Amino acid sequence: MPSSSGLSTDRQISALKPRDSPFEVVLAGARGLYIRVFPTGARKFEYRYTSKGGSRRRMVLGAWPDLSLSEARLRASQLRQSVHDGADPAEKKALEKLQARTGETFAELADAYWAAAARGLHGGRRRPKRDATIQTEKSWWRTHVEKKLGHRRYQDLRRTDIRLFMKALVMESRLAPASIAAVGALIQSILQYAVLEEKIDANPAAGLARPLALTSRDRLFSDDAMTTIWKTARTAATERDPTRSPRAQLSPEMGLAIQFLILTLTRRAETTGARWSEFDLKAGLWTIPASRTKALHTHIVPLTEPMVAILDEMRRRHPVRAAVFPPLRGRGDHLDPHALTRAFARICDQHRLPAGSPHDVRRTGVTTLIGRYRVPRMIAGLLLGHTIREGAAATSVYDRHSYLPEKHEALQIWGRHLEALERADAETGEGFGEGGAAIPASVPALPAPWWEAGQRQR
């Protein structure tokens, strides 16, 4: 039988019957010692005490019968003595667990940061980071940070350490200001995670991520450059040059992917990761899910006739694939976005064009539509997948008009512009030049989209 002060034997603990909810029973022989019984039948020893600051604490000592009652009494007595001496064993254990999670070195903290970022627990906007973003950050870390700071205890890092590191990065590397800022932002984000986890009081990298002024990303393709890129992609998709090495030429699939990216003005990852399940060819729509967009909201691209022609060709070439654009040499599920960037670099290098990237196409396209054809800036922004930020915030929440007719019309204009550039180059051997020109009247109009069958939505 239990004594008036609690259970006193292991046999009495064994006789406890589980209930529908956990319950606890006081144990004799050590002040603050309890046995907690769970509905599963598991039994765990707990020690309770009041810390020097007045907080009530509890510690799990171990599971019975792995830990016997006599052993639990001994541990409870030892803990009681440490509490009497001013220690807080439960707080110490919690800190040790946190230390195990974030580690001690900057490299261990970085690993913990990326594990948290994959689940959206790293702070910031509390959204999970894409795997591609994490891999890019890890590449920056391995290349520029790990050797110099990775072995350091992050709790010992001071502002002077970060400032000197960033200064050395500027002086010793060949990175552009934007790339240096990316490395600095990564260091700042990792240390901010330590602040979030209450491992450090303040972020020593705050305000030090950008040692150099950033220049606006204003690189545009000229009409001549845009014509050359477009014609090179079209040639790759339709014919092969027998006089050149196959390795020196773009594959037909790459040529089609470049054309599709140019026509849609989408980001490289949105184009290369396109899947057939995202397309409704009857409705003439490409719905890019939020999980694949930078802004994490669904982006709908109205399809024009040239886009559909490219899709038809890709379906003919690869009828059973889930991805529209297959990987090069079978690596991966779909075309690598970096391969698209490398293709642009090769085109620019081979034709002696100023260096350019897929993202420059987006900037060139919207600049052309706004500056030459008076497409409203808001519609151009929607073509890029940006969110509407004009007017009151409440208005943007309730405004669900998709602007599909306006977006379709703008993409038609852009497609005609590209066709006119190519025609002018074929007829005269020269592009329009920087001044631009109106689209020739001879360019045939594309058929009206399905939503204009009835009254046009406004």
N, C-alpha and C positions, 0 to 999 in steps of 0.2 A: 504494500500500500504506500502511496506517496506520503511523505511527511508533510506537516502543516506549512513548512517553508518551501516545498517544491519536490520535484522528483529527485531521487537520490541514487538510482541504479540504472544500468544499461537495459536491464530487463523491463523496467517500467517504461523506458523510452520505446522499446520494441513493441510494447502493448498498446501504444497510442494508435487510435483508429483515424484514418483520414476522413475529412469532411468535404462538403461541397466547396468550401473556400478555405484559404490558409488560416491556421490559428497557431498560437504560441503558448508555451507552458514554462513557468519559471523553474529553474533548477536549483537544487540545494548545494551548498558547499562553496559557492563563489558569488559574490554580490554582482548583479547585473548580467548574469548568465541565463540564457533562455534557449529552448529548443523550438524551432518553427517547423510545423508539419504542413505539407502541401497536399492538395487533392490527389496528386500522383502517387503519394505515399513517401515521397522524399522527405528527409528530415535534416535540418541544418542548424548548427549551433550559432547563436548570435550573442555578441557582447554589447551591452548598452551602457552609456555613460554620458555625463555632462562635461563639455570642454571647459577650459579655463575662461573662455569668453562667454559662457552661458548657453552655448548651442548644444542641443541634444543630438547625440550621435549613436549610430549602430554600425557594428562590424560583423561580417560573416566570418566565422572562424574556420568552418569546414563542415563537411557532410558526415553525418552518422550513418553507418558504423565505421567508415574509414577513419574517422576521428572518434576515439572513445570518450566517455564522459570524464574520466580522470584526466585525459590529455586536454580536453576542453577547459576543465577547471584550472589546470596549470597555466594555460595560455591566458585565460581571463584574469588570473591573479597577476601575471606579468604585465598585462596591459593596464590593469588598475593601478599598479605601481608607477608606470610611465605617465599615466594621466595625473596622478598625485604630484609627480615631478614637473608638471606643466606641459607635457607633450599632448599632441592631438593625433593619435594613431590612425583614425579614420581619414582625417584630412591628408595625412602623409601617404596613406595607401592610394587615395584618389589622385594625388599628385604623381605618384609613381606610375599609375596607370596612364595618366595623361602624358607623362614623360616617355613611356613606352610607345605611345601612339605617334608622337611628334619627334621623338628622338632628341639628340643633343646637338648634332652638327647641322650646318645649313643644308647639306645634302639630304640628310634624313628628314628635315623639315620640308624640303622640296618634294620628296616622295609622298609625304603625308598630304601635302597641298594638292598634288595631282590626284591622289585617291579621293580626296574630298571634292575636288572640282568635277570629277566624273559623275558625282551625285548631286551637284549643286550646293554643297555644304561649305564652299570656300569663301563665302561672303559675296560682295558685289550685288548682282541682280538675282542671286539665289537660283540661277538656272544652271543645269548641268552643262559643262563645256563639251563641245564636240571632240571626238577622238582626234580628228585632224588638227584641231587647235592645240590640244595637249601634246601631240607629237611634235608640232612646230615649236612649242615652248621648250620641250625637252631637247630639241636640236639646238636652240639658242643656248640653253643651259650647258650642254656638253661641250659646245664649241667655245663659249666665251666666259662662262662663270665657274664651272665646276672646279677646274684646276686651281684657281686663285682663291675662291671663297668657300668651296664645298666642304673642306675639312675644318673650317672654323666653327666654333660654338656660336650659334646664331644669337644666343642671349648676350654674348660678349661683343657683337658687332655694334659699332658706333657710327654716327653720321660722318665722321672723318674717314672711316674705312670705306664707306660707300662712295663718298665724294672722290677719294683718291682712286678707287677702282674705276669709276666712270671717267675720270680724267685720263687715266692710262688707256682706257678703251678708245677714247677719242684720238689720243696721240699715237697709239701703236697699231690699231686696226685700220682697215680700209673701208670700214662700214660707213654708209650714208647716215646723215643725221636721223632719218626716220628709223633705220635699223638699230642705231645706238639707243634711241628712245624706246624701241621694243624690248631691248635687253634690260634697260632700266626699269621699264614698267613691269617686267617679269619679276625682277628682284623685289620691287615694291609690293607686288601682289603676294609673293610668298611670305614676306615679313608681315604683311597685313593679316595674313592667315594666323600667324603666331599671336598677333594682337587679339584677333577674334577668339582664339583658344585660350586667351588670358595667360599666355606664356611670357609675354613682354608687355610693358605698359604703353610704349609708343613705338611707332614705325620709324626707324632711323633713316629709311630711304625716302621718306615723304619729301617731295619737292626737289629731289635730286635726279629724277629719272630722265630729264631732258636737258643735258648740259649744253646742247646746241639748238639754235632756233630752227624750227622746221619750216621748210618751204612748201607752199601749196602744191598739191599734185595736179598740175595743169598740162600734162603732156597729152598732145592730141596728134592724131594721124592726119597729114595733109591729104587732099584729094588724090594726089598722085600716089602716095603711100597706100591709101585705102584701096585704090584701084589695083595696085600691084598685089596686095595681100589677097584681095577678093579673087583676082584672076588666077593667082597661084593655087589657091584652094580649089577653085573650080576645075583647073587643069588636072590637079592631082586626083580629083574625084571622077574624071571622065576619060583621061588618057594617060599613058606612061611614056616617058622619054627614053627610047631605047639606047640613046647615046650616053646616058648617065647611069651611074651605079644605083641599084635599087636602094641602097642604104642612104644615098644622098637625096632621095626623093621622099615626099610625103606620101603616106599610104592613102588609098582612096577613102578609107574610113576617117582618117584624120582630116582630109580635105573637106569631107561632108560635115564633120564636127565643127570645123572652123567656120564654114558657111552658116551653119545653124546658129552658132554663138553670135555671129555678126548680125544675122537677121533678127534674132530674138532680143539682143542686147542684154542677155542674162550673164550671170557670173560663170566663171569657168567650171566650178564644181557643180553648179546647177545644170549646165549643159552636159558635162561628162557623166554625171550621175543619173541622167534622165532614164526613166523606166517606162516600158510600154503601158503599165497599169496607170500611169499618170495622164495619159492622153485619151481624149474623147474626140476622135476624128470626125464623127458625124456632127457633133456640136461645134467643132472647130476650136477646141480649148485644150490647153496644156495646164494642168493644175499641179504646181510644185508644192508639196506638203510643207508645213511649217518646220518640220524636222530637218529639212534640207535647205532652208533659207537662212541668210545671215540675221535677218530681223526676227526670226522665229514666228513668222505669220505666213499664212498661205498666200502664194503669189500665183495669179492666174494670167496666163499669156494667151491672147487670142492668136490663132494660127492663120497665117496668110498662105496664099497658094505656093510660093517658093518653099516655105517651111514644110508644107504637106508633101511636096515633091521630094524633099530630102528624106523625110520619114518613110515615104514609100520605097525609096531606093535602099534605105537601111533595112527595111523589113524584107525586101527581096534578097539582099545579101546575107542577112542573118535572121532567118525566119523563126528560130526556136529560142532565141536569147531573151532573157528578162530585161536586160539593159539595152538601150537603143544603140549606144556606141561601145563596141567591145574593146577589151584591153589590147594593148600591143603585145604580140608574142605570148598571149594567153596568161599574162600576169594580172591577177585580180579579177574582180567581178565586172568591172567596167573600165572605161578609159581613164587613165590617171590624169588628174588636173594638171600636174606638173609637166606631163608630156605635152599638153596643149601649150603651156608657156614656152617650153623648149622649141616647139614647132614655130611659134611666132618669132622667137629669137633667131632661128635658122633662116626664116624668110627675110627678116630684116638684114641679117648678115650677108646672105647670098645676093640680095638685090641692092646692097649698100644703102639701106634706109636707116634713119635714126632709130636707135633701140626703142622697142615698144613691147607691150604685153597685151594679153586678152582684156585686161581691165581698161586699157586705153581705148578700146573699141566702144565701151559703154560711154566714156566721157566724150568721145568724138561723136557718137550717135546723138546723144541728147543735145550737145552743143549745136549740131547741124539742125536738128528739128526745131530747137527754140530760136536760134539765130537766123536761119534761112527761111524756114517755113512757118514761123510764128505759132508753133505748137505751144499751148500754155505750159508754163513751168510745172504746174501741179501734175498734168498728164504725163509729162516727161519723167517726173519723179516716180509716178506709179509704174511706168514702163520698167524702171530700174528695181522695182520691188520695195521702194521706200514707202513709209506710212505717211498719211496725210496729217500734217501738223498745223494747218492753217485754221484760224478761228478758235472758238472756245473748245476746251478739252471735252466737255460734255457733247458738243456737236460731233466731234470725231468718233465718239463712242456710238452714237445713234445713227450716224451716216453710214449706211450699209450699201449705198449705190456703188456698184463695182466699176463703173466707167468703162465697161467693155467696148462699147461702140467707139468711144474716143481713143482708147488704146489701140483698137484694131485699125482705125483710120491713120493714127500716127505710125504704126508699123508698116502699113501699106506705103505711106509716103517715104519711109526709110528704105523699103525694098525698091521702090521706083528710083530713088536717088542712086542706089548702088547700081541698078541696071543702066541708068543714064550715064553714070561714070564709065562703066565698061563699054557702052556703045560709043561714047565720045572718044575713048581711047582707041577703039578699033577703027573708027572713021578717020581720025586725025593723027593718031599716034601720040596724042598728048591728053592729059587729064584736064579738068576744068581750071586747075590752079587754085590759089588761095581765095580768089574772089567768088567762086561758086557760080552757078547758073541755074535757071529755072529748069524743071524737069520737062523734057520735050513733050509736045502734045502727042507725038506718035506712040509714046509708051502706052500700051493698052491698060485699061482699068481692070482691076481684079474684081471678081464677082462679089456681090454684097454678102455679108455674113448672115447667118441664120436669124440673128435677133432683129434684123431690119426687114424681115418678111412682113411684120405688122407695123404698128406705130413705134417709131424710134423713142427709146426711153431717154428722158432728159431730167 
